[in-house]
């Protein structure tokens, strides 16, 4: 029988990551959930890192949330993504063709 601690790892590790933690990496977004928080609308993504590690990533970046909402509308998950910071904004960058499965 598993220990309850096995289910509490996310809490112990400090919760979801931020876009800055995955900046510049080609990741796979497997699903997204939208929520309303104290500071507005935000997205909670389930992401697979290049190391095959599965993590939750949270963002309130308006341009990224908008892109995620558009993808959700057309059932566009899973999909590849690269997030980059330009000034104070977060953008979705192009994924190189060699990174996409054929």
C-alpha positions, 0 to 999 in steps of 0.5 A: 500500500502506498504512503500518503507522502507519495501523493504529496510530492507536488506540495512538498516541492513547492507547487507548480513551476513558472514559465521561467523554469522552462524558458527556451526548452522544447516542451510538450503540453499535454493538457491545460486547465484555466482558473481565476485567481486573486490576480486574474485569469491564469492557466495550469499546464501539464507539461512533459520536459525534454527529460521526459519529466512531467510537471505542472506549469502555471502562468498568467501571461496574457499572450500565452493564456490566449494561445492556450485557450485557442488551442483548447478550443480546437482540441489542439493538445498535446502540442509542442511549445517553446516559451521565451521572454521578450521584455516584460512579456512572455511569447510562444516561439516557433518550434524547429521542424526537427523537433516535431515528430513526423 
